[in-house]
Amino acid sequence: MNATTTNSLHQTSFSTDNAPENLTVTDTLALSELLKEELILQLGSLPSNALTVINRIVVEVERICTKSERIQNGGDIHSWELTLARHRLSKCIEYYKLGSKQGRVELHSHLSVMIYRQVAPERAQLSFAARHLLIEDFLQDFYADSLKAFRRENDLADNYTPRTRIELAEYMAFTLAYAKRRVMTRYGAVQLLVLRAKSFAKRQPSDTVMDIEQVTEFAKGEEAQMQNRSPVMQQVRERLVADTIDPHDAVVRERVIGELVQYLESQGHNDCADYLILKLQDLSAPEIDDILGLTPRSRDYLQQRFKYHVEKFARSSHWQLVHQWLGADLDQKLGLSEPQWEAFVGQLELMQQQLLSLKRGDLSDFEIALALKITPKQVQKRWSHLLEMASLVRNKAPESSNNRINHSIAA
């Protein structure tokens, strides 16, 4: 049965023997007309080159329905075509409304979260910045490959490039769907992007053992000079020189972020690590909710857990690193002025004063536990409480130092 109008496409009940290869021109035109009307309804007007994009969507959904045995056997072929076409059009509209810049940010964030753990070799101890560089290198190649696949699957010229806003939205929607395609392996179905990220990680060179003195000293002998001119040696030397001009605060901040991400993952709170990564990319709360699939209730719960674990991170095993970054380590009297320090010490009980004195003596928790005749766990707990007291004095308000950590990390 042929459909002649947009409304009849909604109302007509298609017979099961109406296979896609038997579709008439009016069926295709009716579907195209429906997508055109929905696009105008959503955007208020028809963007430039929108009809070309719509035609590609119609051709693709008809191809999918032709090749899918499940759809063919189900009989409701036209309903599937309509559903698939609307889904693809809705994705294009989403990226169109975001615009070129924010659309790229959204897509990049989605893909980065998908491969954050797979892009680096197993057991690699990488900082957040190092892992971020690997993600950037990998995704640049993936974007180029996605464009080639888009050209190939739509029979476009080899030099085709999206130029209008709707074409760019179409390409970004395709790239996200392309990344999520399932590839069958001997371990089961795996997303295409994840599979390629794992292959990328395996191609990364293993760590190179190198004498740091050879990097910094003048080489003696012909063999030593040849080694000194090797690309690896030069790369290490350039990195050392580059690192020396970095601001100290930025270096420590990078280390804090990397340690915090590893801490969250080691504690099994991968969702908190993902939340931190997205916050570092200056994404808004609605964007983060969309990427992580959060509801208002689950977001509040995630933020509470994130705050709790940041506090625990800042006052337990990593307190020295965090307080060094805040300029509030023991050598600096926990960031207190002289009057504040005197007031802080004056309010401590005897055991707390002893604990502070032993910590300033650079003793281990085990040695302090023996001196105070308590357990190492009690030492850690009491020291965490002491750091919280210091933060209250330092901030002169019932706001602990973790709030400053949150603001500083996101800065």
URNORMO-V372133 format. One record per residue. RES is the residue in three letters. PSI is psi in degrees with one decimal (* if undefined). OMEGA is omega in whole degrees, -180 to 180 (none if undefined). BURIAL is I if it has 24 or more other ideal C-beta (glycine too) atoms within 12 Angstrom, else O. Layout:
BEGIN
res psi omega burial
RES PSI OMEGA BURIAL
RES PSI OMEGA BURIAL
END
This chain:
BEGIN
res psi omega burial
MET 132.3 -177 O
ASN 143.0 175 O
ALA 135.6 -175 I
THR -18.5 180 O
THR 167.2 179 O
THR -43.7 -179 O
ASN -36.6 -178 O
SER -22.7 177 O
LEU -32.9 176 I
HIS -38.7 -167 O
GLN -27.6 -173 O
THR 138.8 174 O
SER 110.2 -174 O
PHE 144.5 178 I
SER 157.6 -176 O
THR -18.3 -179 O
ASP 8.3 -179 O
ASN 72.9 -177 I
ALA 154.3 -177 I
PRO -32.5 -179 I
GLU -14.6 179 O
ASN 6.1 -180 O
LEU 140.6 176 I
THR 171.1 -180 O
VAL -37.2 -177 O
THR -30.1 175 O
ASP -47.6 -180 I
THR -42.2 180 I
LEU -38.2 180 I
ALA -40.8 178 I
LEU -41.2 178 I
SER -41.1 -180 I
GLU -38.6 179 I
LEU -45.2 179 I
LEU -36.7 179 I
LYS -45.1 -180 I
GLU -39.9 180 O
GLU -34.2 177 I
LEU -43.4 178 I
ILE -39.0 -180 O
LEU -38.6 -178 O
GLN -36.7 -173 O
LEU -11.8 179 O
GLY -18.0 178 O
SER 172.4 -180 O
LEU 113.0 -178 O
PRO 161.7 177 I
SER 136.4 -180 O
ASN 13.6 -179 I
ALA -36.0 -179 I
LEU -35.8 177 O
THR -41.5 178 I
VAL -43.4 180 I
ILE -42.6 179 I
ASN -38.9 179 I
ARG -38.2 178 I
ILE -45.2 -179 I
VAL -46.1 179 I
VAL -40.2 -177 I
GLU -44.8 -178 I
VAL -33.5 176 I
GLU -37.5 177 I
ARG -42.9 -180 O
ILE -45.9 -178 I
CYS -28.6 177 I
THR -40.1 -174 O
LYS -15.0 -177 O
SER 114.2 178 O
GLU -36.2 -178 O
ARG -42.6 179 O
ILE -41.5 179 I
GLN -45.0 -178 O
ASN -27.2 180 O
GLY -29.5 176 O
GLY -28.1 -177 O
ASP 62.0 -171 O
ILE -45.7 -175 I
HIS -32.6 176 I
SER -40.0 176 O
TRP -42.9 179 I
GLU -44.5 -179 I
LEU -43.4 -180 I
THR -47.3 -179 O
LEU -41.1 -179 I
ALA -44.0 179 I
ARG -38.3 179 I
HIS -45.4 -180 O
ARG -38.9 179 I
LEU -38.6 -180 I
SER -37.0 178 O
LYS -40.5 177 I
CYS -41.6 -179 I
ILE -39.7 178 I
GLU -49.2 -179 I
TYR -32.0 178 I
TYR -43.1 -180 I
LYS -32.3 178 O
LEU -32.3 -178 I
GLY 172.3 -175 O
SER -51.4 -175 O
LYS -54.1 -177 O
GLN -30.0 176 I
GLY -41.8 177 I
ARG -40.5 178 I
VAL -44.6 -179 I
GLU -47.9 -180 I
LEU -45.3 -179 I
HIS -39.0 179 I
SER -44.5 178 I
HIS -50.6 -176 I
LEU -36.2 180 I
SER -42.1 179 I
VAL -36.9 -178 I
MET -32.1 -172 I
ILE 9.5 -174 I
TYR -40.6 -177 I
ARG -18.4 -175 I
GLN -16.9 -170 I
VAL -16.8 -179 I
ALA 151.9 177 I
PRO 151.6 179 O
GLU 144.0 179 O
ARG 13.0 177 O
ALA 127.5 180 O
GLN 81.4 -176 O
LEU 144.7 174 I
SER 168.6 178 O
PHE -41.4 -178 I
ALA -41.3 -180 O
ALA -43.0 178 I
ARG -36.5 179 I
HIS -39.7 178 I
LEU -40.2 177 O
LEU -41.5 179 I
ILE -44.0 -180 I
GLU -45.4 180 O
ASP -44.3 -178 O
PHE -45.7 -175 I
LEU -29.8 177 I
GLN -43.0 177 O
ASP -37.8 -178 O
PHE -38.9 178 I
TYR -41.5 178 I
ALA -41.6 179 O
ASP -37.5 178 O
SER -39.3 178 I
LEU -39.0 177 I
LYS -42.6 179 O
ALA -38.4 179 O
PHE -43.7 178 I
ARG -44.9 -176 O
ARG -44.5 -175 O
GLU -17.3 179 O
ASN 11.1 178 I
ASP 46.5 179 O
LEU 163.5 180 O
ALA 154.7 -178 O
ASP -20.6 -180 O
ASN 13.4 -180 O
TYR 136.3 176 O
THR 133.7 177 O
PRO 128.9 -176 I
ARG -36.4 179 O
THR 167.2 -177 O
ARG -38.8 -179 I
ILE -34.0 177 I
GLU -39.1 178 I
LEU -39.6 177 I
ALA -40.4 178 I
GLU -44.0 -180 I
TYR -41.2 180 I
MET -39.4 177 I
ALA -40.6 177 I
PHE -41.7 -178 I
THR -41.8 178 I
LEU -44.4 179 I
ALA -38.5 178 I
TYR -40.8 179 I
ALA -32.3 -176 I
LYS 0.7 179 I
ARG 142.8 -178 O
ARG 131.0 178 O
VAL 127.9 -179 O
MET 127.2 174 O
THR 177.7 180 O
ARG -13.0 177 O
TYR 4.0 -178 O
GLY -172.4 -178 O
ALA 132.8 -179 O
VAL 140.7 177 O
GLN 141.0 -176 I
LEU -44.8 -178 I
LEU -42.7 180 I
VAL -42.6 -180 I
LEU -43.3 -180 I
ARG -33.6 177 I
ALA -39.1 178 I
LYS -39.5 176 I
SER -39.7 177 O
PHE -42.2 180 I
ALA -37.7 -179 I
LYS -26.0 -180 O
ARG -8.3 180 O
GLN 137.2 -179 I
PRO 146.8 177 O
SER 163.1 -180 O
ASP 139.2 179 O
THR 125.3 178 O
VAL 129.0 -175 O
MET 140.4 176 O
ASP 116.4 -176 O
ILE -26.3 179 O
GLU -33.2 178 O
GLN -26.9 180 I
VAL -37.1 -172 I
THR -17.8 -177 O
GLU 159.8 178 O
PHE 129.5 -176 O
ALA 139.5 178 O
LYS 131.8 -180 O
GLY 153.3 -176 O
GLU -42.8 -179 O
GLU -41.5 -180 O
ALA -36.6 180 O
GLN -36.3 177 O
MET -42.7 178 O
GLN -34.8 -179 O
ASN -24.0 180 I
ARG 3.1 -178 O
SER 149.5 -179 O
PRO -38.1 -179 O
VAL -44.9 180 O
MET -42.0 179 I
GLN -37.5 179 O
GLN -42.7 179 O
VAL -41.4 -179 I
ARG -43.1 178 O
GLU -38.0 -180 O
ARG -39.4 179 O
LEU -41.5 179 O
VAL -41.3 179 O
ALA -39.0 -179 O
ASP -29.8 -176 O
THR -23.3 -178 O
ILE -2.0 178 O
ASP 141.4 175 O
PRO 140.2 -176 O
HIS -40.9 -177 O
ASP -38.9 180 O
ALA -38.2 179 O
VAL -46.9 -180 O
VAL -39.5 179 I
ARG -43.4 179 I
GLU -39.9 179 I
ARG -40.2 178 I
VAL -44.7 -180 I
ILE -46.8 180 I
GLY -43.7 179 I
GLU -37.1 -180 I
LEU -41.7 178 I
VAL -45.2 179 I
GLN -37.4 179 I
TYR -46.6 -179 I
LEU -41.9 180 I
GLU -39.5 -180 I
SER -26.7 179 O
GLN 2.7 179 O
GLY 14.8 -179 O
HIS 64.4 -178 I
ASN -31.2 179 I
ASP -33.5 176 I
CYS -37.4 177 I
ALA -43.2 178 I
ASP -40.2 179 I
TYR -43.4 179 I
LEU -44.2 -179 I
ILE -42.6 180 I
LEU -36.3 176 I
LYS -35.9 180 I
LEU -19.0 180 I
GLN 12.3 177 I
ASP 34.1 176 O
LEU 148.6 179 I
SER 166.4 -180 O
ALA -44.5 178 O
PRO -36.7 179 O
GLU -42.1 178 I
ILE -41.0 178 I
ASP -41.1 -178 O
ASP -42.1 -178 O
ILE -44.1 -177 I
LEU -3.6 -180 I
GLY 43.7 -175 O
LEU 142.7 168 O
THR 165.4 177 O
PRO -38.5 -179 O
ARG -46.1 -179 O
SER -30.3 177 O
ARG -43.9 178 I
ASP -40.8 179 O
TYR -41.4 179 O
LEU -42.5 -179 I
GLN -36.0 178 I
GLN -43.7 179 O
ARG -38.6 179 I
PHE -44.7 179 I
LYS -42.2 -180 I
TYR -45.2 -176 O
HIS -28.2 174 I
VAL -42.7 177 I
GLU -44.1 -180 I
LYS -40.4 178 I
PHE -41.5 -174 I
ALA -17.7 -174 I
ARG 7.1 180 I
SER -111.2 -172 I
SER -24.2 -176 O
HIS 22.0 -176 I
TRP -35.8 -179 I
GLN -44.9 180 I
LEU -46.6 -178 I
VAL -44.8 -178 I
HIS -28.0 173 I
GLN -42.4 179 I
TRP -39.1 -180 I
LEU -3.3 -175 I
GLY 36.7 -174 O
ALA 37.0 179 I
ASP -178.6 -175 O
LEU -35.0 179 I
ASP -20.7 180 O
GLN 23.0 177 O
LYS 41.1 178 I
LEU 30.0 177 I
GLY 12.8 -178 I
LEU 146.3 172 I
SER 170.6 -178 O
GLU -46.6 177 O
PRO -39.2 179 O
GLN -40.1 -180 I
TRP -43.6 180 O
GLU -41.3 178 O
ALA -38.0 180 O
PHE -49.5 -179 I
VAL -35.1 -178 I
GLY -24.2 -179 O
GLN -3.8 -178 O
LEU 146.0 172 O
GLU 171.8 -175 O
LEU -47.1 -179 O
MET -35.5 178 O
GLN -38.1 176 I
GLN -40.1 178 O
GLN -42.2 179 I
LEU -44.3 179 I
LEU -41.5 180 I
SER -41.6 180 O
LEU -36.9 177 I
LYS -39.9 178 I
ARG -19.8 175 O
GLY 5.4 176 O
ASP 37.5 176 O
LEU 153.9 178 O
SER 164.3 178 O
ASP -35.4 179 I
PHE -43.2 179 O
GLU -39.0 178 O
ILE -39.8 179 I
ALA -40.3 178 O
LEU -40.5 -178 O
ALA -38.0 -177 O
LEU -5.4 180 I
LYS 45.9 174 O
ILE 176.9 -179 O
THR 156.2 176 O
PRO -34.1 179 O
LYS -37.5 176 O
GLN -35.0 177 O
VAL -48.1 -179 I
GLN -40.9 -179 I
LYS -44.0 -179 O
ARG -34.4 179 I
TRP -38.0 177 I
SER -41.5 178 I
HIS -36.9 180 I
LEU -40.4 178 I
LEU -37.0 177 I
GLU -40.5 177 I
MET -41.5 180 I
ALA -38.7 -180 I
SER -34.9 177 I
LEU -41.3 177 I
VAL -41.4 -177 I
ARG -40.0 -177 I
ASN -11.3 179 O
LYS 32.9 180 O
ALA 157.0 179 O
PRO 53.3 179 O
GLU 116.7 -175 O
SER 168.1 -174 I
SER -17.3 -179 I
ASN -27.4 177 I
ASN -39.3 177 O
ARG -36.0 178 I
ILE -45.7 -179 I
ASN -47.2 -179 I
HIS -40.0 -176 O
SER -39.9 179 I
ILE -41.5 -176 I
ALA -9.0 -177 O
ALA * none O
END
